[in-house]
């Protein structure tokens, strides 16, 4: 039974998680040069929203986990006070 576990790991099971880890992905957020995402900065928030009004994922935006979380909170706050629409253009 130990042999079956060895063959599954030799098939590339360990490699699967490192799909894009070798290349350095440029971060869009680092060009802005600010630490905190502000809900009032609509130009910045719109850059990370799709045309339907959905927040783009971390793989698409290239943001770190912390900045992606700040972005989602800022978008939710901006929507709550009607600075951004909940649904995009149709």
N, C-alpha and C positions, 0 to 999 in steps of 0.2 A: 504494500500500500504506500510505502514511502516513495517508491519509484514513480508512481503516478503523479505525486506532487512535484517531483523533480522535473518530469517531462513537461508539465504545464508551465513551469517557470522558465524553462529553456526555450519555449516557443515564442518568447517575446512578451510575456506578461509583465515583466518589470519595465520594459521599454515603453509600454503603452502610455504611461503617465507623463513621459517626457517629450511629448509631441513637438512643442514649440519652445522648450526650455533652452535649447542650444543657441538660438538666435536672440539678439537683444531687440525687443519691440520698443519703438519710440513711444514715449508717453505724450499724449496730447495735452494732458493737464499741466505738465511741467513747463510748457511754453507760456502759461498764464502768469507764473511767478507769484502765486498767493497760496497760503496754507489752508485757508478755510473757504469752502464754497458758500457763497452768499445767495440767499433766495431772491434778492433784489437784482442780481446781475443776470438779466434775462438773455443777453447775448451769449453768455457762457452756457446757460442752461439749455438754450435752443440748439446749441451745437451737439448736445448729447441726446437729443430727442429725435425720433424718426418722424417722417411726414405724417404718420397716423397719430402722433402724440405719445408714443410709447418710449420708455427709457431704453436706450441701447445697452447691451450687456458689456461686461468687462472685457470680453475677448474682442469686441468690436471697438470699444472706446480706448482700450489700452490703459485704463486707470488702475491704480492700486486698490486693494480692498477697502482701505480707509477712505480714499477719495470717492470711490463708487458709492459707499454708504452715505457720505456727506452729500453727494449729488442727489441721491434718491430722497433724502430728507428735505433738501432744498427745493426739489421739484414738487414734492407733496405740499410744502408750505406755500409755495408760489401758486399752486392750484387752489389751495384752500382760500386764499384771499383774492382770487380771480386775476392774478397777473398772468397765469398760463391757463390755457383751456385743458379740460380733461380729455377731450377728443380733438384730434387734429383736423386739418382741412379735408373735405370729402370731394 
